């Protein structure tokens, strides 16, 4: 799979987004007016909704919907200005019901809403370098009570472990059944929540004993990638897309979600997650970068370029991508590693 430079991707933007002007109605009388429309909007902008009426039919009224939510109506064919503020980033499916001559027609289209924030590059200093188990296909990493807890993946090799981060020694470990591909973890109320990749199954373990307490199914048909939690103990889950889901830890059901966007593009493949001082730090799969994400909006505010550290890792046939972020609140330092890396790095972000 091709690897990407996250810094260039975020700062330069992805390919232009599509802007669909809409399909004609059944009678081919109307379509959405795309005059002056842009491919990508930002939260401080207004989107002018209108109908093209090339045959000059009599329009009594138009009702507009964005993602199936009614946003307004007009008499005749006057414009309706829709403000994007407080809207989630992502595609906006537009539907207009046009009432004319005692009948109604439906026309549709789509535009996209990106973030209004231009990400900046965060600088950091290397504090320490530690050994890391080269056989650990790291999926999740988190400090809990001064202990580093790590999950690893691959079917038949997936584990949950406690590690002495200074020596790389694994002093407690439990294995998943061979059918499971282990993924991200987080610890809430002395319970370790662990995802699996494509099985739509997660597990809850006692953080002290590693006793398996519970098995749960995902709330919808998604993959399991990364996990973290906030200070209020809500759990955040990534699924390999641009979405980060906010979950109730008691029910593991969806409370809310955000779509991760920069000014110019959505950021897919958000992987391992870590909550650090009110922000979500997320590995972006197949890049050497970490995105710093506003959990309330999904806006990428900053990035960390980890490529200089990756160059210090011993190259070998099984070495894979960056994946693993753990924050130590006592030292205010971040621990970084990757899949089958022989090193773990402790860094401090420069203020």
Protein Blocks (a to p, Z undefined) as FASTA:
>chain_A
ZZddfklmmmnopadddddebjadfkomaccdfehiafbdcfkbccddddddfkopacfb
dcddeehiafbdcehjadcdddfehiaeddddddddddeehiacddddddddddfbdcdd
dddddfbdcdddfklccfbdcdeehiacdddehehiaccddddfknopafbdcdddfkbc
cdddddeehiacdddfklopacdddfklopafbdcddfbdcddfbdcddfkopacddehi
abdcdddfklopafbdcddddfkbccehiacdddeehiacdddehiabdcdddfknopaf
bdcdfklmmmmpccdfklccdedddddfklopacdddehiabdcdddddZZ
